[in-house]
Amino acid sequence: MKTYTYPQSQTLFKRAAAVIPCGIPGHMSPAANVPVSDYPFFAAHADGAKFWDVDGNEFIDYMCAYGPMILGYNNPVVNKAALNQLEQSDCVMGASPRMVELAEFLVDLVPAADWAFFAKNGGDVTNYSVMIARAATGRKKITMIAGGYHGVAPWMQAPGHAGLIEEDYRNIIRLKWNDFAGFERAVAEHPGQIAGFIATPYHVPAFYDSELPEKGYWQKVEALCRKEGIVLIIDDIRHGFRLDMGGSNEYFGFKPDLICFCKALANGFTISALVGSDALKNDAARVFYTGSYWYQAMPMAAALACLSELKRIDGPKLMLDAGERLLNGLTESARSHGYDLKVSGLPSLPYLRITNDESLMLHQDWCGECTKRGAFFTSHHNWFLSTAHTDDDIAKTIEIADDAFAAIKAKYGDRYSTR
Ligand SMILES: Cc1ncc(COP(=O)(O)O)c(C=O)c1O
C-alpha cells in the first residue's frame, strides 16, 4: 500500500513557525501527533468523512476536527441553513430570532434544560457554569476530576502550567474519577464551601484509557449534590450528541443542574451553549458574561439545522453502531497479527491502545502507519465517529489498519507480537 509524504505541509510549517508562536499552537500542533513525519500539518479541503491535505493526500478522518464535525464536512443541509442566514444577517446590531428559536429547540430537546445561553468556545461556557455555581451558592470551591479537561481558563488548567499563579487553583479540589468516597470526604472536609462539581459524562484523559462511570456513581454524586446544595455541572462539550440527543447524562440516567455543549452543536460552526434548570435562571442572569461575536446568527442557524438533522436520523445510534463495526474490524485485524488492541469508552468516541507495549511507542507507530496510508488516527486522544462515516470508509479503514499492523510487525518482528 502506498504511503504519503508531506513536503508542502512541511514548507508551510516552516513559514508558520517564523510568524506564529509554536507554528501551529494548541491541539492541532504537530507535537500532538507522533511520529511527526507520519502526519500532515495543514488541511486544504474536506467533504463527508474525509479531508485532503495541502499535498493532495486523502484521509478518512477519525478525529473530526477534535469533535465538531458530526454530520460530515460540507454537510449540505447545515451549510445551506448557514449561508441563507448569512445573506440575511450574521453579526449585526440586534440579536437574531434564531437565538430564541435555538434556545426553544434546546429546551424541548434536552430534558434538564429550562433555558439556554450561547457563546463561542467550550471554555466560555464551562467558565460561565462555574461563575453561576458560585453566584448561586455564595461559595468558592469547585470540585473537578484530576485529568479532566474543561478548557484553558487558569482555574481549569493543571497546576504547574506556564502563566498560572497559585491563587488560580487555590479553590479547586481535584478528585479521582469514579471515587464517590473521595467526593464525600471533600464535602466533609469543606462543609458548606463547595459551590459546584464539574465533570465530563465519562472520563476521557489524554494518553490513558477512557473510563465509564461505575454503576450508581452518577446517581450517588447527584444525590450528594442535592443534599449539600452543590451545583452539578456536566461538561458535555466532547461527548454531546454522540451518546444521546437529550444530553449524555440521559445515557447514564441522571439529571445535572447545568450542561455545557459546544463542538458537535453546529457541525463546526462557531457556537457553544450552556443550558440549565429554572432554579439557576436568575443566577445565570446576574452573572456578567458576554462576547463580541456571541450573538452571531449564522452559527445559530447552523446549530438549528445540525440538531434537527441529528434528531431526524437518530445520529447517536448511527455513530454508536458504525463505531462498533469499525472497532470489531480493527480489534480482529490486530488479533490476526498477534496484537491486542484495547478499546475503552463508547464506540462513538472510543479510545484505543495496543497493550503489547506499555510505553505507547508501538501504538504511536501504528497510528502513524495508518495515517500515512489514509486513515487519520491520533494515539493520545479519543477518536470521534460521525454520521458521514460509510460502510465503505470503515471497510477501507480496516484494510489500511491491516497493512499498518503488517508494517509494524515487519519493523519490530516478534518483539511485541504474540503470533
Ligand atoms: C470536555 C471538554 N471540555 C471543554 C473543552 C474546551 O472547549 P474549547 O476548546 O472550545 O474552549 C474541550 C475541548 O476539547 C473538551 O474536550
PDBQT file of the ligand as one rigid body, heavy atoms in Angstrom, charges set to zero:
ROOT
HETATM    1  C1  LIG A 501     -14.504  18.043  27.627  1.00  0.00    +0.000 C 
HETATM    2  C2  LIG A 501     -14.061  19.389  27.104  1.00  0.00    +0.000 A 
HETATM    3  N1  LIG A 501     -14.399  20.500  27.774  1.00  0.00    +0.000 NA
HETATM    4  C3  LIG A 501     -14.045  21.724  27.366  1.00  0.00    +0.000 A 
HETATM    5  C4  LIG A 501     -13.284  21.876  26.230  1.00  0.00    +0.000 A 
HETATM    6  C5  LIG A 501     -12.877  23.248  25.815  1.00  0.00    +0.000 C 
HETATM    7  O1  LIG A 501     -13.508  23.641  24.647  1.00  0.00    +0.000 OA
HETATM    8  P1  LIG A 501     -12.879  24.824  23.774  1.00  0.00    +0.000 P 
HETATM    9  O2  LIG A 501     -11.544  24.355  23.302  1.00  0.00    +0.000 OA
HETATM   10  O3  LIG A 501     -13.860  25.008  22.665  1.00  0.00    +0.000 OA
HETATM   11  O4  LIG A 501     -12.782  26.017  24.685  1.00  0.00    +0.000 OA
HETATM   12  C6  LIG A 501     -12.920  20.754  25.487  1.00  0.00    +0.000 A 
HETATM   13  C7  LIG A 501     -12.116  20.889  24.279  1.00  0.00    +0.000 C 
HETATM   14  O5  LIG A 501     -11.550  19.964  23.757  1.00  0.00    +0.000 OA
HETATM   15  C8  LIG A 501     -13.305  19.471  25.938  1.00  0.00    +0.000 A 
HETATM   16  O6  LIG A 501     -12.978  18.363  25.272  1.00  0.00    +0.000 OA
ENDROOT
TORSDOF 0
